């Protein structure tokens, strides 16, 4: 792997971990260093950091809080 790509991966530990979990990216980045942006997109999706995934997580948390509030009201009555 090229040193500049490896240095970029070392700066972002999460991406380095992603590449270690998906070794196909070692070969891809070695052959085409311009694929770094594609790898970053795949890593965001893998770690659940895309906007739709974050909105979904927020909705789930909001539903959980709402359920807890309703349960507290029911216990109080």
C-alpha positions in Angstrom: 0.0 0.0 0.0 1.3 3.5 -0.8 2.6 5.5 2.2 0.4 8.5 1.6 -2.7 6.3 1.7 -1.5 4.5 4.8 -0.8 7.8 6.5 -4.4 9.0 5.7 -5.7 5.7 7.2 -3.6 6.0 10.3 -5.0 9.6 10.9 -8.5 8.2 11.0 -8.4 5.0 13.2 -12.0 4.1 12.2 -11.0 3.9 8.5 -8.0 1.8 9.3 -10.2 -0.6 11.3 -12.6 -0.7 8.4 -9.9 -1.7 5.9 -8.6 -4.4 8.3 -12.1 -5.8 8.5 -12.5 -5.7 4.7 -9.2 -6.7 3.1 -10.4 -6.2 -0.4 -9.9 -2.5 0.2 -6.1 -3.1 0.6 -6.0 -4.4 -3.0 -8.3 -1.7 -4.3 -6.4 1.2 -2.7 -3.1 -0.3 -3.8 -4.2 -0.4 -7.4 -6.3 2.8 -7.4 -5.5 5.3 -4.7 -8.3 7.5 -6.1 -10.8 5.0 -4.7 -10.2 6.4 -1.2 -13.4 8.5 -1.4 -15.4 5.3 -2.3 -13.9 3.5 0.7 -14.9 6.4 3.0 -18.5 6.2 1.8 -18.6 2.4 2.4 -17.1 2.9 5.8 -19.7 5.5 6.7 -22.5 3.1 5.6 -20.8 0.2 7.5 -20.6 2.3 10.8 -24.1 3.7 10.4 -23.0 7.3 10.0 -25.0 8.2 6.9 -27.7 10.8 7.3 -30.6 8.4 6.8 -29.1 6.0 9.3 -28.6 8.7 11.9 -32.2 9.9 11.4 -33.4 6.4 11.9 -31.4 6.0 15.1 -32.7 9.3 16.4 -36.3 8.2 15.7 -35.7 4.9 17.5 -34.3 6.8 20.5 -37.3 9.2 20.5 -39.7 6.3 20.4 -37.9 4.7 23.4 -38.2 7.9 25.4 -41.8 8.3 24.5 -42.5 4.7 25.6 -40.7 5.3 28.9 -42.8 8.5 29.5 -46.0 6.6 28.8 -44.9 3.8 31.2 -44.1 6.3 33.9 -47.6 7.9 33.5 -49.3 4.6 33.6 -47.5 3.7 36.9 -48.3 7.0 38.4 -52.0 6.7 37.7 
